[in-house]
């Protein structure tokens, strides 16, 4: 038998430190998983909102195109001809140009000198 053999016992404090460190690592892992899941959820929400914005922009462009199509003067003229409307074309010289309120300067008031 060997007389130099020593028994290596782990102290209670060392055991508590190892258990505490393992507990902290486990908690940190759970927090990381939770935060990563929240990040994925938020990224999905952002992607969904971006898709909604893109769809809205497409709808706006579509409506503008439809409005431009309806207000096209040549199509209106053709539609009026198909309807046999009594409206007639006018020459640009007949159009009276009226200045808007912002273009008209206010009248100058005469102030009497005392």
VMD Tcl script that builds the backbone (N, CA, C; Angstrom):
set m [mol new atoms 342]
animate dup $m
set s [atomselect $m all]
$s set {name element resname resid chain x y z} {
  {N N UNK 1 A 0.818 -1.180 0.000}
  {CA C UNK 1 A 0.000 0.000 0.000}
  {C C UNK 1 A 0.861 1.242 0.000}
  {N N UNK 2 A 0.298 2.198 -0.577}
  {CA C UNK 2 A 1.043 3.451 -0.638}
  {C C UNK 2 A 0.667 4.314 0.537}
  {N N UNK 3 A 1.647 4.853 1.124}
  {CA C UNK 3 A 1.393 5.722 2.272}
  {C C UNK 3 A 1.239 7.182 1.826}
  {N N UNK 4 A 1.725 7.490 0.650}
  {CA C UNK 4 A 1.686 8.885 0.187}
  {C C UNK 4 A 0.355 9.244 -0.474}
  {N N UNK 5 A -0.499 8.322 -0.480}
  {CA C UNK 5 A -1.792 8.547 -1.111}
  {C C UNK 5 A -2.604 9.540 -0.297}
  {N N UNK 6 A -3.125 10.527 -0.970}
  {CA C UNK 6 A -3.968 11.513 -0.289}
  {C C UNK 6 A -5.362 11.461 -0.877}
  {N N UNK 7 A -6.280 11.707 -0.066}
  {CA C UNK 7 A -7.654 11.810 -0.537}
  {C C UNK 7 A -7.917 13.267 -0.878}
  {N N UNK 8 A -8.454 13.492 -2.087}
  {CA C UNK 8 A -8.771 14.865 -2.498}
  {C C UNK 8 A -10.261 15.054 -2.325}
  {N N UNK 9 A -10.620 15.721 -1.326}
  {CA C UNK 9 A -12.020 16.046 -1.069}
  {C C UNK 9 A -12.308 17.456 -1.552}
  {N N UNK 10 A -13.477 17.632 -2.100}
  {CA C UNK 10 A -13.891 18.964 -2.545}
  {C C UNK 10 A -14.540 19.666 -1.360}
  {N N UNK 11 A -14.078 20.872 -1.126}
  {CA C UNK 11 A -14.641 21.657 -0.025}
  {C C UNK 11 A -16.084 22.007 -0.341}
  {N N UNK 12 A -16.823 22.320 0.670}
  {CA C UNK 12 A -18.213 22.729 0.513}
  {C C UNK 12 A -18.297 24.056 -0.229}
  {N N UNK 13 A -17.395 24.966 0.081}
  {CA C UNK 13 A -17.425 26.273 -0.585}
  {C C UNK 13 A -17.111 26.136 -2.076}
  {N N UNK 14 A -16.169 25.268 -2.434}
  {CA C UNK 14 A -15.842 25.056 -3.842}
  {C C UNK 14 A -17.037 24.443 -4.572}
  {N N UNK 15 A -17.697 23.520 -3.931}
  {CA C UNK 15 A -18.880 22.895 -4.525}
  {C C UNK 15 A -19.984 23.925 -4.746}
  {N N UNK 16 A -20.187 24.817 -3.782}
  {CA C UNK 16 A -21.202 25.871 -3.929}
  {C C UNK 16 A -20.846 26.833 -5.056}
  {N N UNK 17 A -19.565 27.149 -5.211}
  {CA C UNK 17 A -19.140 28.043 -6.290}
  {C C UNK 17 A -19.407 27.394 -7.643}
  {N N UNK 18 A -19.094 26.121 -7.779}
  {CA C UNK 18 A -19.323 25.423 -9.044}
  {C C UNK 18 A -20.814 25.337 -9.348}
  {N N UNK 19 A -21.619 25.016 -8.340}
  {CA C UNK 19 A -23.069 24.958 -8.533}
  {C C UNK 19 A -23.617 26.332 -8.887}
  {N N UNK 20 A -23.135 27.365 -8.200}
  {CA C UNK 20 A -23.573 28.739 -8.502}
  {C C UNK 20 A -23.202 29.152 -9.918}
  {N N UNK 21 A -21.984 28.823 -10.353}
  {CA C UNK 21 A -21.546 29.161 -11.715}
  {C C UNK 21 A -22.398 28.417 -12.745}
  {N N UNK 22 A -22.684 27.150 -12.488}
  {CA C UNK 22 A -23.520 26.375 -13.407}
  {C C UNK 22 A -24.932 26.964 -13.472}
  {N N UNK 23 A -25.451 27.398 -12.348}
  {CA C UNK 23 A -26.774 28.026 -12.297}
  {C C UNK 23 A -26.783 29.324 -13.103}
  {N N UNK 24 A -25.724 30.151 -12.945}
  {CA C UNK 24 A -25.644 31.413 -13.693}
  {C C UNK 24 A -25.547 31.168 -15.200}
  {N N UNK 25 A -24.762 30.152 -15.575}
  {CA C UNK 25 A -24.632 29.838 -17.003}
  {C C UNK 25 A -25.979 29.358 -17.553}
  {N N UNK 26 A -26.698 28.562 -16.775}
  {CA C UNK 26 A -28.008 28.086 -17.215}
  {C C UNK 26 A -28.991 29.246 -17.363}
  {N N UNK 27 A -29.002 30.157 -16.403}
  {CA C UNK 27 A -29.882 31.334 -16.478}
  {C C UNK 27 A -29.511 32.202 -17.680}
  {N N UNK 28 A -28.206 32.402 -17.898}
  {CA C UNK 28 A -27.754 33.209 -19.038}
  {C C UNK 28 A -28.187 32.561 -20.349}
  {N N UNK 29 A -28.108 31.231 -20.442}
  {CA C UNK 29 A -28.550 30.534 -21.645}
  {C C UNK 29 A -30.031 30.693 -21.896}
  {N N UNK 30 A -30.828 30.590 -20.829}
  {CA C UNK 30 A -32.272 30.780 -20.969}
  {C C UNK 30 A -32.617 32.205 -21.380}
  {N N UNK 31 A -31.917 33.178 -20.823}
  {CA C UNK 31 A -32.163 34.579 -21.205}
  {C C UNK 31 A -31.780 34.809 -22.663}
  {N N UNK 32 A -30.673 34.214 -23.092}
  {CA C UNK 32 A -30.250 34.351 -24.480}
  {C C UNK 32 A -31.309 33.775 -25.423}
  {N N UNK 33 A -31.817 32.601 -25.099}
  {CA C UNK 33 A -32.854 31.973 -25.931}
  {C C UNK 33 A -34.105 32.841 -25.969}
  {N N UNK 34 A -34.495 33.371 -24.821}
  {CA C UNK 34 A -35.685 34.211 -24.755}
  {C C UNK 34 A -35.507 35.476 -25.596}
  {N N UNK 35 A -34.364 36.132 -25.463}
  {CA C UNK 35 A -34.119 37.358 -26.225}
  {C C UNK 35 A -34.018 37.073 -27.723}
  {N N UNK 36 A -33.422 35.955 -28.088}
  {CA C UNK 36 A -33.323 35.604 -29.498}
  {C C UNK 36 A -34.708 35.348 -30.088}
  {N N UNK 37 A -35.577 34.684 -29.325}
  {CA C UNK 37 A -36.949 34.444 -29.791}
  {C C UNK 37 A -37.697 35.757 -29.969}
  {N N UNK 38 A -37.530 36.685 -29.024}
  {CA C UNK 38 A -38.169 37.996 -29.142}
  {C C UNK 38 A -37.647 38.740 -30.359}
  {N N UNK 39 A -36.344 38.628 -30.617}
  {CA C UNK 39 A -35.751 39.280 -31.775}
  {C C UNK 39 A -36.344 38.719 -33.067}
  {N N UNK 40 A -36.519 37.425 -33.135}
  {CA C UNK 40 A -37.105 36.798 -34.331}
  {C C UNK 40 A -38.548 37.253 -34.517}
  {N N UNK 41 A -39.299 37.329 -33.419}
  {CA C UNK 41 A -40.688 37.786 -33.496}
  {C C UNK 41 A -40.752 39.219 -34.013}
  {N N UNK 42 A -39.872 40.080 -33.515}
  {CA C UNK 42 A -39.861 41.481 -33.945}
  {C C UNK 42 A -39.439 41.586 -35.405}
  {N N UNK 43 A -38.455 40.787 -35.823}
  {CA C UNK 43 A -38.048 40.812 -37.232}
  {C C UNK 43 A -39.201 40.391 -38.144}
  {N N UNK 44 A -39.982 39.417 -37.710}
  {CA C UNK 44 A -41.137 38.998 -38.510}
  {C C UNK 44 A -42.184 40.098 -38.578}
  {N N UNK 45 A -42.400 40.795 -37.459}
  {CA C UNK 45 A -43.361 41.907 -37.467}
  {C C UNK 45 A -42.891 43.012 -38.397}
  {N N UNK 46 A -41.599 43.315 -38.355}
  {CA C UNK 46 A -41.049 44.360 -39.227}
  {C C UNK 46 A -41.214 43.963 -40.688}
  {N N UNK 47 A -40.913 42.712 -41.010}
  {CA C UNK 47 A -41.059 42.245 -42.391}
  {C C UNK 47 A -42.518 42.329 -42.838}
  {N N UNK 48 A -43.443 41.990 -41.940}
  {CA C UNK 48 A -44.873 42.060 -42.276}
  {C C UNK 48 A -45.287 43.508 -42.538}
  {N N UNK 49 A -44.819 44.431 -41.685}
  {CA C UNK 49 A -45.159 45.850 -41.887}
  {C C UNK 49 A -44.541 46.379 -43.173}
  {N N UNK 50 A -43.311 45.961 -43.493}
  {CA C UNK 50 A -42.692 46.395 -44.737}
  {C C UNK 50 A -43.478 45.882 -45.940}
  {N N UNK 51 A -43.973 44.658 -45.842}
  {CA C UNK 51 A -44.812 44.128 -46.927}
  {C C UNK 51 A -46.108 44.925 -47.060}
  {N N UNK 52 A -46.700 45.302 -45.916}
  {CA C UNK 52 A -47.916 46.105 -45.954}
  {C C UNK 52 A -47.648 47.482 -46.560}
  {N N UNK 53 A -46.498 48.073 -46.226}
  {CA C UNK 53 A -46.141 49.380 -46.792}
  {C C UNK 53 A -45.945 49.260 -48.303}
  {N N UNK 54 A -45.257 48.204 -48.731}
  {CA C UNK 54 A -45.046 48.004 -50.166}
  {C C UNK 54 A -46.376 47.806 -50.891}
  {N N UNK 55 A -47.295 47.062 -50.284}
  {CA C UNK 55 A -48.615 46.859 -50.880}
  {C C UNK 55 A -49.380 48.175 -50.953}
  {N N UNK 56 A -49.270 48.981 -49.895}
  {CA C UNK 56 A -49.944 50.284 -49.878}
  {C C UNK 56 A -49.382 51.191 -50.980}
  {N N UNK 57 A -48.055 51.204 -51.132}
  {CA C UNK 57 A -47.450 52.011 -52.195}
  {C C UNK 57 A -47.932 51.552 -53.564}
  {N N UNK 58 A -48.037 50.253 -53.742}
  {CA C UNK 58 A -48.531 49.716 -55.009}
  {C C UNK 58 A -49.983 50.131 -55.246}
  {N N UNK 59 A -50.789 50.096 -54.185}
  {CA C UNK 59 A -52.188 50.532 -54.302}
  {C C UNK 59 A -52.272 52.013 -54.676}
  {N N UNK 60 A -51.429 52.831 -54.059}
  {CA C UNK 60 A -51.415 54.266 -54.364}
  {C C UNK 60 A -51.036 54.485 -55.831}
  {N N UNK 61 A -50.001 53.783 -56.292}
  {CA C UNK 61 A -49.600 53.922 -57.701}
  {C C UNK 61 A -50.712 53.470 -58.636}
  {N N UNK 62 A -51.399 52.393 -58.271}
  {CA C UNK 62 A -52.498 51.897 -59.095}
  {C C UNK 62 A -53.629 52.919 -59.164}
  {N N UNK 63 A -53.977 53.507 -58.024}
  {CA C UNK 63 A -55.044 54.516 -58.010}
  {C C UNK 63 A -54.649 55.747 -58.811}
  {N N UNK 64 A -53.390 56.164 -58.693}
  {CA C UNK 64 A -52.940 57.325 -59.476}
  {C C UNK 64 A -53.014 57.025 -60.972}
  {N N UNK 65 A -52.651 55.806 -61.342}
  {CA C UNK 65 A -52.728 55.426 -62.751}
  {C C UNK 65 A -54.177 55.439 -63.228}
  {N N UNK 66 A -55.084 54.933 -62.398}
  {CA C UNK 66 A -56.496 54.932 -62.765}
  {C C UNK 66 A -57.035 56.356 -62.877}
  {N N UNK 67 A -56.622 57.232 -61.963}
  {CA C UNK 67 A -57.059 58.634 -62.012}
  {C C UNK 67 A -56.540 59.297 -63.282}
  {N N UNK 68 A -55.249 59.075 -63.596}
  {CA C UNK 68 A -54.688 59.648 -64.818}
  {C C UNK 68 A -55.407 59.117 -66.059}
  {N N UNK 69 A -55.778 57.849 -66.004}
  {CA C UNK 69 A -56.490 57.264 -67.135}
  {C C UNK 69 A -57.864 57.908 -67.299}
  {N N UNK 70 A -58.559 58.142 -66.198}
  {CA C UNK 70 A -59.883 58.749 -66.256}
  {C C UNK 70 A -59.791 60.206 -66.693}
  {N N UNK 71 A -58.726 60.913 -66.289}
  {CA C UNK 71 A -58.600 62.335 -66.620}
  {C C UNK 71 A -57.878 62.597 -67.936}
  {N N UNK 72 A -57.577 61.562 -68.682}
  {CA C UNK 72 A -56.906 61.738 -69.960}
  {C C UNK 72 A -57.851 62.462 -70.914}
  {N N UNK 73 A -57.400 63.591 -71.424}
  {CA C UNK 73 A -58.292 64.427 -72.230}
  {C C UNK 73 A -58.703 63.760 -73.532}
  {N N UNK 74 A -57.828 62.954 -74.114}
  {CA C UNK 74 A -58.172 62.299 -75.376}
  {C C UNK 74 A -59.189 61.180 -75.153}
  {N N UNK 75 A -59.037 60.454 -74.038}
  {CA C UNK 75 A -60.034 59.424 -73.735}
  {C C UNK 75 A -61.383 60.050 -73.405}
  {N N UNK 76 A -61.359 61.181 -72.719}
  {CA C UNK 76 A -62.616 61.876 -72.413}
  {C C UNK 76 A -63.285 62.328 -73.712}
  {N N UNK 77 A -62.472 62.841 -74.622}
  {CA C UNK 77 A -63.023 63.294 -75.909}
  {C C UNK 77 A -63.641 62.123 -76.670}
  {N N UNK 78 A -62.958 60.982 -76.661}
  {CA C UNK 78 A -63.504 59.801 -77.343}
  {C C UNK 78 A -64.789 59.311 -76.669}
  {N N UNK 79 A -64.816 59.325 -75.358}
  {CA C UNK 79 A -66.016 58.888 -74.647}
  {C C UNK 79 A -67.190 59.818 -74.927}
  {N N UNK 80 A -66.913 61.121 -74.968}
  {CA C UNK 80 A -67.983 62.072 -75.280}
  {C C UNK 80 A -68.500 61.853 -76.704}
  {N N UNK 81 A -67.597 61.514 -77.609}
  {CA C UNK 81 A -68.021 61.251 -78.989}
  {C C UNK 81 A -68.873 59.990 -79.053}
  {N N UNK 82 A -68.493 58.971 -78.298}
  {CA C UNK 82 A -69.293 57.743 -78.270}
  {C C UNK 82 A -70.667 57.980 -77.669}
  {N N UNK 83 A -70.743 58.889 -76.700}
  {CA C UNK 83 A -72.018 59.188 -76.045}
  {C C UNK 83 A -72.839 60.191 -76.854}
  {N N UNK 84 A -72.270 60.687 -77.935}
  {CA C UNK 84 A -72.924 61.700 -78.767}
  {C C UNK 84 A -73.319 62.919 -77.949}
  {N N UNK 85 A -72.331 63.372 -77.182}
  {CA C UNK 85 A -72.554 64.529 -76.318}
  {C C UNK 85 A -72.622 65.800 -77.163}
  {N N UNK 86 A -73.330 66.787 -76.649}
  {CA C UNK 86 A -73.444 68.056 -77.365}
  {C C UNK 86 A -72.288 69.000 -77.015}
  {N N UNK 87 A -71.366 68.549 -76.178}
  {CA C UNK 87 A -70.208 69.377 -75.831}
  {C C UNK 87 A -69.282 69.482 -77.033}
  {N N UNK 88 A -68.737 70.659 -77.227}
  {CA C UNK 88 A -67.848 70.905 -78.365}
  {C C UNK 88 A -66.485 71.337 -77.842}
  {N N UNK 89 A -65.466 71.139 -78.657}
  {CA C UNK 89 A -64.115 71.590 -78.313}
  {C C UNK 89 A -64.051 73.103 -78.409}
  {N N UNK 90 A -63.198 73.687 -77.585}
  {CA C UNK 90 A -63.018 75.131 -77.642}
  {C C UNK 90 A -61.568 75.429 -77.962}
  {N N UNK 91 A -61.350 76.597 -78.510}
  {CA C UNK 91 A -59.986 77.000 -78.830}
  {C C UNK 91 A -59.355 77.625 -77.594}
  {N N UNK 92 A -58.050 77.547 -77.469}
  {CA C UNK 92 A -57.389 78.128 -76.293}
  {C C UNK 92 A -57.576 79.643 -76.170}
  {N N UNK 93 A -57.882 80.323 -77.282}
  {CA C UNK 93 A -58.059 81.778 -77.205}
  {C C UNK 93 A -59.341 82.160 -76.469}
  {N N UNK 94 A -60.275 81.255 -76.368}
  {CA C UNK 94 A -61.540 81.530 -75.700}
  {C C UNK 94 A -61.387 81.443 -74.174}
  {N N UNK 95 A -60.379 80.754 -73.717}
  {CA C UNK 95 A -60.193 80.536 -72.284}
  {C C UNK 95 A -59.741 81.829 -71.627}
  {N N UNK 96 A -60.410 82.194 -70.563}
  {CA C UNK 96 A -60.069 83.395 -69.809}
  {C C UNK 96 A -59.188 82.982 -68.633}
  {N N UNK 97 A -57.988 83.541 -68.587}
  {CA C UNK 97 A -57.053 83.231 -67.509}
  {C C UNK 97 A -57.308 84.187 -66.349}
  {N N UNK 98 A -57.601 83.636 -65.196}
  {CA C UNK 98 A -57.886 84.427 -64.002}
  {C C UNK 98 A -56.750 84.212 -63.019}
  {N N UNK 99 A -56.255 85.301 -62.446}
  {CA C UNK 99 A -55.167 85.183 -61.475}
  {C C UNK 99 A -55.724 84.676 -60.152}
  {N N UNK 100 A -54.919 83.876 -59.517}
  {CA C UNK 100 A -55.344 83.367 -58.204}
  {C C UNK 100 A -55.160 84.458 -57.156}
  {N N UNK 101 A -55.721 84.242 -55.995}
  {CA C UNK 101 A -55.664 85.237 -54.926}
  {C C UNK 101 A -54.224 85.509 -54.493}
  {N N UNK 102 A -53.356 84.520 -54.597}
  {CA C UNK 102 A -51.968 84.728 -54.182}
  {C C UNK 102 A -51.199 85.567 -55.204}
  {N N UNK 103 A -51.642 85.569 -56.467}
  {CA C UNK 103 A -50.969 86.344 -57.503}
  {C C UNK 103 A -51.411 87.804 -57.519}
  {N N UNK 104 A -52.587 88.072 -57.002}
  {CA C UNK 104 A -53.112 89.433 -57.020}
  {C C UNK 104 A -52.569 90.179 -55.809}
  {N N UNK 105 A -51.997 91.357 -56.059}
  {CA C UNK 105 A -51.476 92.143 -54.941}
  {C C UNK 105 A -52.624 92.938 -54.318}
  {N N UNK 106 A -52.591 93.133 -53.007}
  {CA C UNK 106 A -53.683 93.902 -52.362}
  {C C UNK 106 A -53.627 95.358 -52.792}
  {N N UNK 107 A -54.777 96.007 -52.852}
  {CA C UNK 107 A -54.790 97.402 -53.280}
  {C C UNK 107 A -54.020 98.261 -52.275}
  {N N UNK 108 A -53.324 99.245 -52.822}
  {CA C UNK 108 A -52.544 100.153 -51.970}
  {C C UNK 108 A -53.495 101.212 -51.402}
  {N N UNK 109 A -53.482 101.347 -50.093}
  {CA C UNK 109 A -54.324 102.337 -49.445}
  {C C UNK 109 A -53.576 103.657 -49.361}
  {N N UNK 110 A -54.239 104.700 -49.734}
  {CA C UNK 110 A -53.624 106.027 -49.660}
  {C C UNK 110 A -53.714 106.506 -48.218}
  {N N UNK 111 A -52.622 106.951 -47.697}
  {CA C UNK 111 A -52.605 107.446 -46.330}
  {C C UNK 111 A -52.387 108.939 -46.402}
  {N N UNK 112 A -53.262 109.669 -45.782}
  {CA C UNK 112 A -53.170 111.122 -45.795}
  {C C UNK 112 A -52.049 111.561 -44.878}
  {N N UNK 113 A -51.250 112.521 -45.368}
  {CA C UNK 113 A -50.195 113.071 -44.516}
  {C C UNK 113 A -50.790 114.111 -43.580}
  {N N UNK 114 A -50.449 114.086 -42.311}
  {CA C UNK 114 A -51.005 115.088 -41.385}
  {C C UNK 114 A -50.372 116.440 -41.526}
}
mol reanalyze $m
mol bondsrecalc $m
mol representation Tube
mol addrep $m
